[in-house]
Amino acid sequence: MNRTNRILPVYAGDVSGAASALFELGGMVVIHDPSGCNSTYNTHDETRWYDQDSLIFITGLMERDAILGNDNKLVDDVVDAALELHPRFVALCNSPVPFISGTDFPALCKLIERRCGIPCFYVSTNGMHDYSVGASNAFVALAQRFVEPAQSREAALNILGVTPLDFHQPGAADELRAFAERAGFEVVSSWAMGSCLDELASAAKAGVNLVVSAAGLRAAKVLRERFGTPYVVGTPYASGMALKTFAVKLAEALHRSARLGDCAWPCCDARTPAPNGARCIVAEPVAAGSRAAEEELAYGLTSRVICPLETDASLTLPSDTLAYGEEELEVALSAAEVVVADALYAPVCPAVARLEPWPHLAFSGRNCYGQQTAKR
């Protein structure tokens, strides 16, 4: 079988990504799935459960409901909960079973909104894609439904694509804000850590959007289409020596885009293609490209990015590799001398390669917190 994993874990699924994207916004996320699955989508992939609550529910889908259909029960339960809890919105997500049975979620959203008067929208998920797809779909739904026209300001920006699945380190969201403020920008909203729904709704006030992960790219394109807001793709990655050469390039690109209205991809443009590079970075493409750019600018190291996620081709160079499944990863890494990746990638690295652990919560979950030293 192609693109299967024998040893490696898989990345968090699209349902987890959608729930993470909507976690802090005061809405009610309803996942149509059998009872007991909530811990899979949230507890294992969501660090914010430890210190804050969110209205994320499972419908308790029964085998009889899945086979014969019982949408009235779903609608009644969601409406009753919404009228009791008064969320800012209701978001419906689905798991593989209702996806296969063809449940009409857009129609259900209309019925629920009509009965309770609370905005209700569908986030397309089916458990067959990775977390970045689910988070991306959730951000797109927010951009289409809630963002209102406003007069933009050149010195203001939104940060798009911030979830613990990619930014699990304590204070990571605050560091992104601090970078923007040091660069001379007011942060209108952070999608979606550290901002409320009202702040996201005012996103059109920004003169430029900073896309810090693949999950934020499609929302940036929606805001570009609706309001003409340009976007810049990159993460202000700081190397171990705390050099921030790439962050300077990123800040310059943000000011240039805000002034001229053009989009930019510093995470790709600020680095040299390395088709046969002995140094490989396996990670989410924006983070990996930004780290590769920083290390090249600061130390002269060139790296080939290997992306194991479903992603937009614009986030990688032609010399980079999109690898799905263990066999493709083993081929892509076969000539590597240094591999920068989550430590759980060790089994598919060449025996002679040195692994520099770069923890990724969406891949290794709670195990990522124990990765401190290089392996091999």
Beta strands, then each sheet from edge to edge (+ up, - down):
strand 1: 28-32
strand 2: 55-58
strand 3: 90-94
strand 4: 120-122
strand 5: 153-160
strand 6: 186-191
strand 7: 206-211
strand 8: 231-233
strand 9: 279-282
strand 10: 304-307
strand 11: 321-322
strand 12: 338-341
strand 13: 354-357
sheet 1: 2+ 1+ 3+ 4+
sheet 2: 6+ 5+ 7+ 8+
sheet 3: 11+ 10+ 9+ 12+ 13+
end
